[in-house]
Amino acid sequence: MGRPTDDPKTNQYRVRLSDKDLNMLNFCCENTGLPKSDIIRRGIETVYNELQVKKE
């Protein structure tokens, strides 16, 4: 069992990336020090927030 958390990450999703996409993801990780999963979560949150603004 991992560290206790208020936001457990129990769902998994597999994604296929082009070389370009993977290079961009790696660039983001190297420059932020964040893991790939955090960068992907931030991307999802960014698109979600943009869509919410358009909806209003």
CORLINZI-V634942 format. One record per residue. SS is DSSP state (helix for helix, strand for strand, loop for the rest). PHI is phi as a letter, one per 40 degrees, with the letter a starting at -180 (none if undefined). D_FIRST is the distance of its C-alpha to the first C-alpha in Angstrom with 2 decimals. Layout:
ss->SS phi->PHI d_first->D_FIRST
ss->SS phi->PHI d_first->D_FIRST
//
This chain:
ss->loop phi->none d_first->0.00
ss->loop phi->c d_first->3.81
ss->loop phi->c d_first->6.86
ss->loop phi->c d_first->8.40
ss->loop phi->a d_first->11.05
ss->loop phi->c d_first->14.15
ss->loop phi->b d_first->14.21
ss->loop phi->c d_first->11.15
ss->loop phi->b d_first->12.15
ss->loop phi->c d_first->11.67
ss->loop phi->c d_first->15.17
ss->loop phi->b d_first->16.42
ss->loop phi->a d_first->20.08
ss->loop phi->c d_first->22.06
ss->loop phi->b d_first->25.16
ss->loop phi->b d_first->28.15
ss->loop phi->b d_first->29.76
ss->loop phi->c d_first->33.21
ss->helix phi->d d_first->33.82
ss->helix phi->c d_first->35.08
ss->helix phi->c d_first->31.98
ss->helix phi->c d_first->29.72
ss->helix phi->c d_first->32.06
ss->helix phi->c d_first->31.92
ss->helix phi->c d_first->28.11
ss->helix phi->c d_first->28.08
ss->helix phi->d d_first->30.85
ss->helix phi->c d_first->28.92
ss->helix phi->c d_first->25.86
ss->helix phi->c d_first->28.18
ss->helix phi->c d_first->30.14
ss->helix phi->b d_first->27.43
ss->loop phi->g d_first->24.76
ss->loop phi->c d_first->22.24
ss->loop phi->c d_first->20.00
ss->helix phi->d d_first->21.39
ss->helix phi->c d_first->18.96
ss->helix phi->c d_first->20.17
ss->helix phi->c d_first->23.74
ss->helix phi->c d_first->23.47
ss->helix phi->c d_first->22.08
ss->helix phi->c d_first->24.98
ss->helix phi->c d_first->27.37
ss->helix phi->c d_first->26.38
ss->helix phi->c d_first->26.77
ss->helix phi->c d_first->30.11
ss->helix phi->c d_first->31.56
ss->helix phi->d d_first->30.43
ss->helix phi->c d_first->32.11
ss->helix phi->c d_first->35.21
ss->helix phi->c d_first->35.55
ss->helix phi->c d_first->35.21
ss->helix phi->c d_first->38.01
ss->helix phi->c d_first->40.22
ss->helix phi->c d_first->39.71
ss->loop phi->c d_first->41.12
//
